[in-house]
Amino acid sequence: MLKPSLFSKRDRPEYPVRLWLVLLGILAFAGGTYASHYGPNGRGEDFCDQVNRAAIADDTKLLDSALAAHSVSSCDQVDRRCLENAFRVAASLGHEEIISKFLAAGMDPNACTPAGGTALMHIAGHPHSAAIARLLIAAGADVNLRDKNGQSAADHAMQEGDSELIQVLQDQRHEMKQ
């Protein structure tokens, strides 16, 4: 006689229990893989947590200690993604001092998300967007970059109705033409 499969209707009373066991096994494997590569004492998790907390809380001391332990230019791919995400979060929140520290540490002002979004695109409609834009542009942010949807930072600013940011971006484009 054939044994019913894991998801057989004949096992209906046991189905939820078996499904949970399968899911827990997958989560345990994934968690174990994560912990072994970026574990609680490994630099990946600690570093990402530190830079993200610093970006959100506008905590320059925490960012300084995280960046002191890591060189932006020598970060691995996971740490680079953490840095780039924290950089865009800080820009969106209007944390000028944090952005300045990221840029001084060597962060690329044109770092993109997988969808092609840059910090300059993410600041539209957020606090201090014009001041952050000036800071990013001074560090070399390209106002003409487009995301995967073909939208520029100015397009994002127009969608958000951010007139100050639109003006800063237009001024930069005008200045580039001269």
C-alpha positions, 0 to 999 in steps of 0.5 A, a space after each residue: 500500500 502506498 503511503 499518502 503524500 505530505 499534502 494528501 487530502 487523506 491526511 487532512 487532519 494532519 495537514 496543518 501540522 505537517 505544513 507547519 513542520 515543513 515551514 519551520 524546517 525551511 525557516 530553521 535552515 534559512 535562519 541557520 544559513 543566515 546566522 552562519 554567514 552573518 550571525 549574531 557575533 558576525 560583522 554582517 548583522 551587527 554592521 547592518 543593524 548599526 548603520 540602519 539604526 544610525 540612519 533612522 535615528 540620526 545618530 552620528 556617533 553610532 554611524 562613526 563607530 560602524 564606519 570606523 570598523 568598515 571601509 566603504 570601499 572594501 565592503 562585501 556585497 551584503 554590507 554595501 547593500 546595507 550601506 546604500 539602503 541606510 544612505 537612502 533612508 537617511 536622505 529620505 528622512 532629511 538627516 543631513 549630517 548622516 548623509 555628509 558622513 556617508 559621503 565623506 566615507 566614500 559612499 557613491 551619491 548615485 548608488 542605485 536600488 535594484 529598481 534603479 532609484 537613487 537617493 536623489 529620487 527617494 527624497 522627493 516629498 520628504 523633509 529637507 529634500 532641497 537641502 539634501 539634494 544640494 548636498 548630494 549634487 555637490 558630492 556628484 549626484 547626477 540629476 539626469 539619471 533615470 530609474 527602470 521606469 524611465 523617471 528622473 529625480 525631477 519626475 519623482 519630485 513632480 509626482 510628489 509636488 515638491 516644488 523646492 526640489 524641482 527648483 533645485 534640480 532645474 537649477 542644476 540642469 541649467 547650470 550643467 548646460 552652461 
